[in-house]
Amino acid sequence: MDTQDTSLIRTAALSIGYRTKKHTNCLASDLDIGVAAGQLISVLGQNGIGKSTLLRTLTRVQPALSGQIFLQGQAIEQLNRSDLSQHLSLVLSENLPESNLSVFELVALGRQPYTNWLGTLTDKDLKAVYRSLEQTQTQHLAKMPARELSDGQRQKVLISRALAQDTPIIVLDEPTSHLDLHHTIHIFSLLKELATNHQKTIIVSTHEVNLALSLADQLWLMSPGSFIAGKTTDLIDSEALDRLFDSDLIHFDKAQKQFNIQQTH
């Protein structure tokens, strides 16, 4: 590993997918990716192409088929759980387990990597929790039982928990899938602000392709047999986005820098 490498995340010959006793299903291979601080990266591609698998592999939720992943120059498998949780936070599309936790208590779990063995919250911890609730506009839900949240509210609260964790890297899998347009734009704007003004590295998979084109610094484009990573502006000017969706109903308009519905006659 290059000791001069300043990437927060770097992969080397990474292959992702699933392995059983009889079969290996490789979704993408030989991925060499480098991500610096202060970048908002959007992962785009059709359903089932491997976006979630890539994010789960980068965060050690599931093992890589082959290759290596480095977080701030350290091989990810060498980090213990506590160290890993101080490097990155993760927001998956998930159902919450049954519990009596309030929203505030759920978000406060994001501070676990920093609390003592009793889990005592310091003033710094409390400030981080309140700040994260304000950032996602969920402070009014603080006393509500988490189990009573709607899908959209739950997603925003899970993002709050990740923000409270205060890691240099935040990885989100379809974070706006249950949100209306107003809250979707708010969340993407927040992620952009965290990357730009707080030097967070944000990696987000999404189907909000036009928002990604407007706000992301980099795109990771996943299609069958292909993985393309690059600056958003460069990929807009290339032909890469034309091949992202295998559909006659959608086409990329380079002049407008967005995907449009193809008119049929």
FENBELDA-V913296 format. One record per residue. N is the residue number from 1. PHI is phi in degrees with one decimal (none if undefined). D_CENTER is the distance of its C-alpha to the mean C-alpha in whole Angstrom. Layout:
BEGIN
N:PHI:D_CENTER
N:PHI:D_CENTER
END
This chain:
BEGIN
1:none:25
2:-67.0:26
3:-70.1:26
4:-88.8:26
5:-67.0:22
6:-102.0:20
7:-65.2:17
8:-75.4:14
9:-129.2:13
10:-144.3:15
11:-117.3:16
12:-133.7:20
13:49.6:21
14:-78.2:18
15:-120.9:19
16:-123.5:17
17:155.4:18
18:-130.3:20
19:-127.2:24
20:-114.4:26
21:-62.9:30
22:-109.2:31
23:-151.0:28
24:-118.6:25
25:-106.1:23
26:-89.3:21
27:-93.8:18
28:-160.3:18
29:-137.4:20
30:53.9:21
31:-86.8:17
32:-118.1:18
33:-121.3:15
34:-130.5:15
35:-130.0:13
36:-92.8:15
37:-67.6:14
38:76.3:14
39:-119.2:12
40:-103.2:9
41:-112.2:8
42:-108.4:8
43:-99.8:8
44:-121.0:12
45:161.9:14
46:-69.2:16
47:-56.9:16
48:80.7:17
49:-79.6:16
50:120.9:14
51:-60.9:10
52:-65.3:9
53:-62.0:12
54:-61.6:10
55:-65.9:7
56:-67.4:10
57:-74.0:12
58:-62.0:10
59:-103.3:10
60:66.5:13
61:-70.8:13
62:-136.2:15
63:-76.6:17
64:-74.0:18
65:-71.1:21
66:-165.5:22
67:91.1:21
68:-132.1:19
69:-128.4:16
70:-120.0:17
71:-112.0:15
72:48.2:17
73:85.6:20
74:-105.4:20
75:-62.3:20
76:-63.0:17
77:-71.8:20
78:-88.4:22
79:-87.2:20
80:-77.2:21
81:-59.8:19
82:-66.3:20
83:-64.2:19
84:-61.6:15
85:-72.5:15
86:-93.9:16
87:-89.4:14
88:-145.0:10
89:-121.6:9
90:-134.3:7
91:-121.4:7
92:-99.7:8
93:-76.4:11
94:-144.1:14
95:-91.7:17
96:-77.8:18
97:-65.9:21
98:-61.8:25
99:-161.2:25
100:-101.9:27
101:-65.3:25
102:-79.8:25
103:-59.5:21
104:-58.5:22
105:-64.6:23
106:-65.3:19
107:-64.6:18
108:-64.3:20
109:-61.5:19
110:-63.7:16
111:-90.1:19
112:-53.1:20
113:-61.5:19
114:-114.1:22
115:-83.9:25
116:-76.4:28
117:-66.0:29
118:-86.9:30
119:73.3:27
120:-73.2:28
121:-87.9:27
122:-84.1:28
123:-58.9:28
124:-63.0:25
125:-62.9:23
126:-62.5:24
127:-62.6:24
128:-64.3:20
129:-67.0:20
130:-62.5:22
131:-63.2:20
132:-68.0:17
133:-65.2:19
134:-66.3:20
135:-62.1:17
136:-100.5:16
137:57.0:19
138:-121.1:20
139:-61.7:23
140:-71.1:25
141:-95.3:24
142:-52.6:24
143:-91.9:27
144:-71.7:26
145:-60.9:26
146:-60.0:22
147:-68.3:24
148:-95.3:25
149:-70.8:22
150:-73.3:21
151:-58.3:18
152:-65.6:17
153:-63.1:18
154:-60.0:16
155:-63.5:13
156:-67.5:13
157:-68.1:15
158:-65.7:12
159:-66.5:10
160:-59.0:13
161:-60.7:14
162:-65.1:10
163:-66.1:12
164:-64.1:15
165:-67.8:14
166:54.3:14
167:-102.0:13
168:-69.7:12
169:-124.4:9
170:-125.3:6
171:-117.4:3
172:-131.0:2
173:-106.8:5
174:51.5:8
175:-70.1:8
176:-111.4:11
177:-63.5:13
178:-112.1:15
179:-104.4:16
180:-76.6:19
181:-60.5:19
182:-59.1:20
183:-73.5:17
184:-62.3:14
185:-64.5:16
186:-61.4:16
187:-64.6:12
188:-64.0:11
189:-64.6:14
190:-63.5:13
191:-62.3:10
192:-62.7:12
193:-64.5:15
194:-64.1:13
195:-69.4:12
196:-74.2:16
197:-97.9:18
198:-121.7:16
199:57.1:15
200:-77.4:12
201:-98.1:9
202:-114.5:6
203:-118.8:4
204:-135.0:3
205:-88.1:6
206:-160.7:9
207:-100.9:13
208:-83.2:13
209:-65.9:14
210:-71.2:17
211:-64.9:15
212:-60.9:12
213:-63.7:16
214:-78.9:17
215:-114.7:14
216:-73.6:12
217:-78.8:14
218:-131.5:13
219:-121.4:12
220:-113.7:12
221:-101.1:14
222:-114.5:15
223:-142.3:18
224:-54.9:21
225:74.5:22
226:-146.2:20
227:-136.5:17
228:-125.1:17
229:-120.0:15
230:-177.3:17
231:-62.1:17
232:-56.8:17
233:-61.9:20
234:-66.5:22
235:-72.2:20
236:-63.1:21
237:-78.2:25
238:-91.1:25
239:-98.1:25
240:-61.5:22
241:-71.7:20
242:-63.2:24
243:-101.7:23
244:-69.7:19
245:-115.8:21
246:-86.2:24
247:-152.1:26
248:-80.3:29
249:-87.3:28
250:-125.7:25
251:-140.5:25
252:-92.8:24
253:-98.1:26
254:-65.5:26
255:-66.4:28
256:-86.2:26
257:58.8:23
258:-158.4:22
259:-85.4:22
260:-127.1:25
261:-74.4:27
262:-73.9:29
263:-72.3:33
264:-112.1:35
265:-125.9:39
END
